[in-house]
Amino acid sequence: MRAENLEEIERRLTMVKVIYTDVDGTLVGPGGSLFTDPDGTLTLKMARALLKVLEAGVDVFIVSGRTRERLKAIARILGFRNYAAELGSEIIYDLGSKVIHNIEGMNLRKGQQPFDWIKNSGALDLIFEGFPGNIRHHTPFSETSQNSALLIGNIEVKRANQILREHGLAALRLADNGPVAPVPDFPRPHCYHLLPASAGKRSAVKKDKEIRGLRTEELVGIGESIEDIEISSEVGVYFVVRNGAEEDARVMRLANEQKNVFLLDYRIGLGWAQVIDILERLGKI
């Protein structure tokens, strides 16, 4: 559904309390800059939109594949307090004063990190052997992951998860977190997380709703990947930045099929700013 359908958006929302947002490919532009539009031109549009949200007292809640510490640095700079790290496997409140581990089905020893369990399970070897040369660790970012294995490449996620189940590893799943910048061995790569099957962006939002007593109609989501759109079932309205639909036909299909998902006119941060303009015009912030 197109974002100009203001009547439908208004019908699905009350005053907005929380905006759940992806970061890379959604909020920030090329090189991770808040001040760069998709074409590389400097702009204040995203910063002004973010300022409006913060002035309105709306909680901008990052839901990202990045680690807890990397998100803390971003949150502090941008004035956020709450976020979900490593594809929702951790929920962090007040810049780390409270951390909720969103993982189930893993029999961890005392002091053992989920990543260690994943590594020892043999799941990574199965993925690498199943798709030789098509996927690898997403270095250097993968070196600090604690709850998931961060990977880069181009593979069929459905088949990868089938392989895991066939080898008794249904406690894990591979999730596609969308396109990332080209690297020498992959010109059009995606970022993947091998993580506990119970974890994910949707489950993190669902748990946050339960913890804070939030209502669906008070919530908005913004993102660009298949994993991002999973959040749509937990929020009143979900917006997809244009680049997500341009780069992945599955995203375009879901944007057309799901009644509370709206496709934006603009890419990356300019799309994010469009969301805030829509919410402001409708008196929802």
C-alpha positions in Angstrom: 0.0 0.0 0.0 1.3 3.5 -0.8 2.1 5.9 2.0 -0.2 8.6 0.5 -3.1 6.6 1.8 -3.4 8.9 4.8 -6.9 8.0 5.7 -5.9 4.3 6.3 -2.8 5.3 8.3 -4.9 7.6 10.5 -7.5 4.9 11.1 -4.9 2.5 12.3 -3.1 4.8 14.8 -3.8 6.7 18.0 -1.1 9.1 19.3 2.3 7.4 18.6 4.3 6.4 21.7 7.1 4.3 20.1 8.7 4.1 16.7 10.6 0.9 16.1 13.3 1.5 13.5 16.1 -0.2 11.7 19.3 1.7 11.3 21.4 0.8 8.3 19.6 1.2 5.0 16.7 2.9 6.9 17.6 5.7 9.2 21.2 6.5 8.1 22.5 7.2 4.6 25.6 6.1 2.8 28.5 5.5 5.1 26.2 5.5 8.1 25.7 9.2 8.1 22.5 10.9 9.3 23.4 14.0 7.2 23.7 12.3 3.8 20.9 11.5 1.4 20.8 8.4 -0.8 22.7 10.3 -3.5 25.5 11.4 -1.2 24.3 15.0 -0.9 24.5 16.6 2.5 21.1 17.4 4.1 19.5 18.2 7.4 16.1 16.6 6.5 16.7 13.5 8.6 18.1 15.4 11.6 15.1 17.8 11.6 12.7 14.9 11.4 14.5 13.2 14.3 14.4 16.4 16.4 10.6 16.7 15.9 10.2 13.1 17.2 12.4 13.7 20.3 10.6 17.0 21.0 7.3 15.2 20.9 8.5 12.7 23.5 8.2 9.7 21.2 10.5 6.8 22.1 12.7 5.9 19.0 13.5 2.3 19.7 16.3 0.9 17.5 15.8 -2.7 16.3 19.0 -3.7 14.6 21.5 -6.5 13.8 24.2 -4.5 15.4 25.7 -5.5 18.8 24.6 -3.9 22.1 27.7 -1.8 22.4 27.6 -0.5 18.9 23.9 0.5 19.4 24.7 2.2 22.7 27.1 4.5 20.9 24.5 5.3 18.3 21.8 5.8 20.8 23.8 8.2 23.0 24.7 10.4 20.0 21.1 10.5 18.7 19.4 10.9 22.0 17.7 7.4 22.2 17.4 5.3 25.4 16.1 1.9 24.3 17.1 -0.6 21.6 17.2 -4.3 20.6 20.5 -5.7 19.5 21.6 -8.6 17.3 18.3 -9.0 15.6 16.3 -8.8 18.8 18.2 -11.4 20.8 18.8 -8.7 23.5 16.4 -5.9 24.6 18.2 -3.0 26.3 16.5 -0.3 28.3 17.9 3.1 29.5 21.3 2.7 27.7 22.0 -0.6 29.4 20.7 -0.2 32.9 18.4 -3.2 32.2 19.1 -6.0 29.7 16.5 -8.7 28.7 17.9 -11.8 26.9 15.3 -12.8 24.3 16.5 -16.3 23.7 14.9 -19.7 24.4 15.6 -23.3 23.6 19.4 -23.1 24.3 20.8 -25.0 27.2 23.6 -22.7 28.0 26.2 -23.5 30.7 26.9 -20.8 33.3 28.8 -18.0 31.6 28.4 -19.5 28.2 27.5 -17.0 25.4 24.9 -18.0 22.8 27.5 -17.5 20.1 29.7 -20.1 21.7 26.8 -22.6 21.8 26.2 -21.8 18.1 29.8 -22.3 17.2 30.1 -25.6 19.1 26.9 -26.9 17.6 28.4 -27.3 14.2 25.7 -25.2 12.6 28.2 -22.8 11.0 30.1 -25.7 9.3 26.8 -27.0 7.9 25.9 -23.6 6.4 29.4 -23.1 4.9 29.5 -26.6 3.5 25.9 -26.3 2.2 26.7 -23.1 0.3 30.5 -23.2 -0.5 31.9 -19.8 -1.5 28.6 -18.1 -1.2 28.6 -17.1 2.5 31.3 -16.2 5.1 31.7 -14.4 8.4 30.9 -10.7 8.1 34.3 -9.5 9.4 35.2 -7.4 11.3 31.7 -6.8 12.6 31.2 -10.5 13.4 34.1 -10.6 15.8 32.1 -8.8 18.6 28.8 -10.7 18.3 27.7 -12.5 21.4 24.2 -13.9 20.6 24.4 -14.6 16.9 26.8 -15.4 14.1 27.0 -12.5 11.7 27.4 -13.6 8.0 27.6 -12.0 4.6 26.9 -13.4 1.1 24.1 -14.7 -1.1 22.2 -17.9 -0.2 18.7 -19.3 0.0 17.6 -18.9 3.6 14.8 -21.4 3.3 17.2 -24.1 2.2 19.7 -23.2 5.0 17.1 -23.5 7.7 16.0 -26.9 6.2 19.6 -28.1 6.5 19.7 -27.0 10.2 16.4 -28.9 10.9 17.7 -32.0 9.1 20.7 -32.1 11.5 18.7 -31.6 14.7 19.4 -27.9 15.0 15.9 -26.5 15.0 16.8 -24.4 18.0 18.6 -22.2 15.5 17.6 -20.3 12.4 19.2 -18.2 9.7 17.6 -14.8 9.2 18.1 -12.4 6.2 18.6 -8.9 7.5 18.7 -7.3 4.0 21.2 -5.9 1.5 24.5 -4.4 2.6 27.3 -2.5 0.9 29.2 -4.5 -1.8 32.5 -6.2 -0.8 35.2 -7.6 -3.2 33.8 -11.1 -3.2 30.1 -10.3 -3.2 28.9 -7.4 -5.4 25.3 -7.5 -4.1 25.5 -9.2 -0.7 23.0 -9.7 2.1 23.6 -9.7 5.8 22.5 -12.9 7.6 22.3 -13.8 11.3 22.5 -17.4 12.6 20.7 -17.0 15.9 18.4 -18.7 18.4 15.1 -19.6 16.6 13.1 -17.8 19.3 14.9 -14.5 18.7 14.1 -12.0 16.0 13.0 -8.4 15.5 9.3 -9.4 15.8 9.7 -11.3 19.0 11.7 -8.4 20.5 9.0 -5.9 19.7 6.3 -8.3 21.0 8.2 -8.8 24.3 8.8 -5.0 24.6 5.0 -4.5 24.2 4.4 -7.0 27.0 7.0 -5.5 29.3 5.8 -1.9 28.9 2.1 -2.5 28.4 2.1 -0.9 24.9 -0.9 -1.1 22.6 -0.5 -1.9 18.9 -2.2 1.3 17.7 0.4 3.3 19.6 3.2 1.8 17.6 4.9 2.5 14.3 7.7 0.5 12.5 10.2 1.6 9.8 12.6 -0.7 8.0 13.7 -2.1 4.7 14.3 -5.9 4.9 12.3 -9.1 5.1 13.2 -9.5 8.8 12.2 -5.9 9.4 8.7 -6.3 8.0 8.1 -9.2 10.4 7.5 -6.4 12.9 4.4 -5.3 11.0 2.2 -7.8 12.9 3.1 -6.1 16.2 2.5 -2.4 15.2 -0.4 -0.3 14.0 1.4 0.9 10.9 4.7 -0.3 9.3 6.6 1.8 6.7 9.0 0.4 4.2 11.7 2.8 2.8 11.7 2.7 -1.0 15.2 1.1 -1.3 14.0 -2.0 0.5 11.4 -2.7 -2.2 13.8 -1.8 -5.0 16.5 -4.1 -3.8 14.4 -7.2 -2.8 11.2 -8.3 -4.7 10.0 -10.1 -1.6 9.8 -6.8 0.3 7.8 -5.3 -2.5 5.4 -8.2 -2.5 4.9 -8.0 1.3 4.3 -4.3 1.0 1.6 -4.9 -1.5 0.0 -7.8 0.4 -0.1 -6.6 4.0 -2.8 -4.1 4.8 -0.9 -2.2 7.5 2.4 -2.0 5.5 3.0 1.2 3.5 5.6 1.8 0.9 7.4 5.2 1.1 8.2 7.4 -1.9 11.8 8.0 -0.8 14.9 5.9 0.0 16.8 5.4 3.3 16.7 8.5 5.5 14.6 10.6 3.2 11.9 7.9 3.6 12.4 8.0 7.4 11.8 11.8 7.3 8.7 11.2 5.2 7.2 9.0 7.9 7.7 11.8 10.5 6.1 14.3 8.1 3.1 12.0 7.7 2.7 11.4 11.4 2.9 15.1 12.1 0.4 16.0 9.4 -2.1 13.5 10.9 -1.5 14.8 14.4 -0.1 11.5 15.7 3.0 13.0 17.2 
